[in-house]
């Protein structure tokens, strides 16, 4: 019997309408378009507005679009995994809420928390359920409403993040397309540099934690930057080396979109030229779990069957990883 691989067979995406430009941020905090653009590559980001709206309201439209494109009924979905750092609630899982909102009544699911590497961790997890032969349609969502944990008086973080979601459908393939290899890593000692101080069991939310603004993202940017440059490049080079892939074999690098300078360093290390790097950070900023599927969503029409893609991410935790996949359509 031929080996089953998990192939992406459709992509959906969703970004909210409201555009938070560098120009608007210049009026909110002590920053400039020049600083933000030169240090990060970001020009604008999308923000989900509206009382009572959460991450599932980003993920659900992405999944519905994916079902429409794939020509499937949500009832056909066996499993839905949602990578997110900004779940609708501490519990239940946002995956459960998305399955309810899209009418995927036959699916089970859960969330994966791996910060900016969440989509890769979820993609690899989902692929194993397909490879087992037991499940035929697994949806992997990467969704974050980063505006819900961003302090819009802190110029060091509020210029970085945006809201958005992407989703992919995984189906079995026996012709060698789909996910070929992956490397996932984590190092919990990095948590001190990038985390949310309160809101969890160590420091449950209280008036004190709210007054101290501990329910927002905390980041010490430089150590994160240094680790991201080294680890995202290392893991991308490693997956290429162990599969005998050269830069010229790669059709696209699909990097997490945290900082254009980190992306450029990774591409240089992989000997991949700029035109083969998916880059939309200028329009969406860092949407955490959303960045990689949103790239696939935007580039889907330009991809060809058999294209070699390297997906790479680095994020809070620390977590990082790379995936090599052969595009299936
Ligand atoms: O996706 C999850 C993983 N996260 C990342 O990968 C992010 C990694 N880190 C980074 O991308 C960068 O460290 C940042 C973009 C966050 C910051 O860039 P940087 O080049 O490392 O700047 P810095 O933190 O060293 O700050 C340089 C200066 C400081 O001023 P002084 O101390 O030199 O006077 C900051 O206060 O820039 C100042 N600064 C700003 N100035 C204008 C910080 N934020 C701003 C701002 N506008 N928004």
Boltz pocket constraint, residues with backbone or C-beta under 6 A from the ligand:
constraints:
  - pocket:
      binder: B
      contacts: [[A, 30], [A, 31], [A, 32], [A, 35], [A, 36], [A, 39], [A, 40], [A, 116], [A, 155], [A, 156], [A, 157], [A, 159], [A, 220], [A, 221], [A, 222], [A, 224], [A, 225], [A, 228], [A, 257], [A, 258], [A, 259], [A, 262], [A, 286], [A, 314], [A, 315], [A, 316]]
      max_distance: 6.0
